[in-house]
C-alpha cells in the first residue's frame, strides 16, 4: 500500500479539487495501485493462494460444499425421499441465565486500576536516529523540515562485534524518532518505520524496523539457541548477566524474524 490510513483520512472532495492536474494524476496512480492490491487480497482464498482452508469464513465453505453437491442432489429420486425416515427434532434446552445477571460484564483488556507491567531496566542511549518525510503524499511537493514534529519513537538494543581496535562486544542503544510535517497544501505526512513486503508464501508476515532487539543481538540469540543448543531460559540468563534483560517473548520474536 502506497497510501496509509492516515493519508486517506485527510483526503476529501475539497482537497482533490484544489490539486493541479499533474498532482492529481500522481495521486490517482497511487490510488489505483492501492485499489488493485486491495481487490487482489479480497479475492484470495485457499484455492488461488497459499491461504489455508481454515482461514476462510464458514459461509464460504458452505457455498463450496453446496456447489459440489448440486450434481448429487439432482440424481436423487423421489422414491428415495419417500422411504427416508422422518428426522428427529432436537430438544433444545433453554439457556440458563448467569447467577449475577444484573452485574456489569467485565470488559476485555486491562481493567481500570490494574497494575501495569513494563520494562524496568533503563539503558543509556548511545546513538540517535531521526526520520523525516521528504515529499507530501498528496501534492508530491518537497517538505520543509522546519515544521517537523515528533510523533513516535522507540529504542533498539544491539551489540557491536569486536575488531582489532575495539576488542570484545559492546552494547548499544539507539533511539529512533519519527516526525510528521504539514505541507503548505494542508496535508499532514508522517514518516513510518520501514516494513518489508510480505512474501507470497507467508501471508501476513512482515519484517519491520520497529523492534527492541537489533540484528547483531538477534544473530547471537540464534547462535546460542540453534548452534549451542541452549534453551530460551539459559539464553535469557546469559543476556541478563552480560548485557540486557530480555523476555522470552522478545527472544522468540527475534528467532522468527531472523529465520
N, C-alpha and C positions, 0 to 999 in steps of 0.2 A: 504494500500500500504506500502510495506516494504522499497522500494527504492524511494527517492524523485526525482523530475525533475532535481535537481542539480547533483545528483549522476549519473543519466542516461546520462546527457550531457557530463560527463567526461569519460564514458566507450567507448572504441573503440576496433578495432581488435588487435592493437598492445599491448594494456594493457591486454587484455584477454590472449594473447599468453604468456605473461610474468608471469602469475599466476601459482602457483603449482597445482597439481592435487587436493589436499584437499581444497585449497582456491577456485578453480574453481567449485568444487562440491557445496560448501556452497553458492556461488554466483548464481549458476544455480537453487538452491532451491528457493531463493528469487525471481529470475526472473520468475520461473514457477508459484509461488503463485500470483505474481502481474498480470501475464498474464491471469490466470483463473479468478481473480477478475474483471479484465477489460472486459473479454468476458461476464461475467455474467451481468455486468452493461450495456453492449452494447445491450444485448438481452432482456433487461427488457422493458415491455410495460404495458398498462393498463389491460391486460388480465392475465398476470402471476406475477404481483407485485401490490403494493399499489399505483402506479403512477396514477394520474387522466388522463382521456382521453384528456384533454386539453393540456397535456404535449407532446402529440405525434405530429409528423410532419404532414403537410397537405397531403403529398403523401402517408403516411402510412394509414391515414384514408380513402383515396380514394381506396387504394388497398383492404382494408377490405370490403368496400361497393361493389366494383366490384365483389369480390368473393362471397358475399352473394346474389347478384342479377343475377348471372350467370344462376341459375336454372329457374328464372322467364323469362329471355330473351329467353331461349330455347323454352319455351312453347308458345311464341307469333307466330301467323300465318302470312303468307304473305298477307292475305286478310285484316288484321288489319292495316298492313303497308300501303296498297294502299288507304284505307279510311282515313288515317290520314291527317289532313290539313297541308299545307306547312308551314314551320317555317318562321317567320318574321325576317328579318335582322335588327339588331340594328344599328341605326345611331350613329356612334362614332364621337364625336366632337374632332377636333384636339386639342392637348394640347397647352394651351396658354403659351407662354414664359414669364418669370418674367420680371418686369419692368427694374430692374437693372441686366440684364443678363451678362454684362461684368464685374461686380464687383465680387471679390473673395468671395466664400461662407464661412460662418462662421464655424470654426472648433469646434467640440464638446469639452466639458471640460472647464477648466479655461482658460480664454483669457490672452494673453500677456499684462502685465501691470495692470491687475485687482487686486483689493485689496484683500489680503488673510485674512483668518479667522483662529484663533487657540485659545488655552487655554491661558488666561492671568493670571490666578491665579497660583502662584508658592508656592508649599507646600514643606516644608523641608523634606528631605529623612531621615527616621528613621532606615531603615534596607537595607542591600544589599544581593542579592541572585545571585550566579553565576552558570552557567550550561555549562558543557563540554561534548563533545562526548567521550565515553570510548574506543570504538573499531572502526577500519576502516570499512567502508561499503563495501569495495572491497575485501581486503585480510583478514579481521577479526582479525588483529593483534592489540594489545593494543597501544594506542596513548600516546605520551608524551606531557603533558600539558605545557612543556617549550616552545613549538612552538605555543601556543594558540594566537588567535587574535579575539577580539570582533567585531562582525559584526552587531548586533542589540541589542536594549534594550527597555524596557517600564517600566512604573510605575503603581503600583496598590494601590489605596486608600482603606483603610479598617478601621474598628473600633474594639477595644478590649473591651469586656464586663467586667463589674465590678466584683471584688471578695472582700474578707474580707480585704486584704492588700491594694488594689488599688480600692477604690470606684469610681463610675461614669464610663463614657465612654471616651475612649482615642482614638484619631485619629492617624493612622499610614500611612506611605507612603513608600512602598517597591519598590526598583529599581531592576528589573530582567534583567540580562545581559547574552546574549548567545554568545558562542565562536565557532570558527571554527579552526580545526587543520589539517595540511597537513601531511600525512603519509610518511614513507620512500619510499613507492612504487609510490608516486606522486599523490595519490588520496586525494582530499580535502573533509573532512567530517565535516558537520555542525550539531549543536545541535538545533533542532527546538522546539518551545513551544508545550507542550503536548496537544493533541486533543483526545477526547473520540470517539470511533467508533459510527457511525450513527446507530440509531435504525432502525429496519426493517420496522416499521410502519411510521416513519418520515424520508422521503427521503431528503438528502442534508442538514440535520440539525445536527450540531455537537456542543459540549460544549468544548471550548478551554481555555487554561490557559491565553492567551493574552487578558486581559480585564482591564479596568480602575477601575471598581467597584469590590471590594473584596467580599468574601462570607458573612462576617458579616454585611457590609453595605447593600448588596443586600437583606439579610434577613430582615433588618429593613425597607427597602423600600417596601417589600412585605407586612409586617405587617401594615405599615401606609396606604397602598393602599387598601388592601382587608379586613383587620380586622378593622381598624379605619375608613374606607370608606372616605379617603381623596383623593381629586383629585390630578392629577400629578402636577398641578401648586402649590397646597398647600404643597406637599411633597418637591418640588423644593425650595420653600420659606423656609421651615423648615431646610433643609440641608444647604442652603446658610447662614442662620443666625447662625447655630450652628457649622458646620464643613467646608463643601466644597460646591462650586457652581457646580451643575450638570445640564446638559441639559436634555430636555425631551427625546431626543434620547437615552442617556445612561440609564435613568431610565426605559424606555420601554424595552431596551435590557436586563437589569438586571432582570426584571419581567419575560420575556420569557425564560431566561436560568435557572431560579430557579423553574419554574412551571413544 
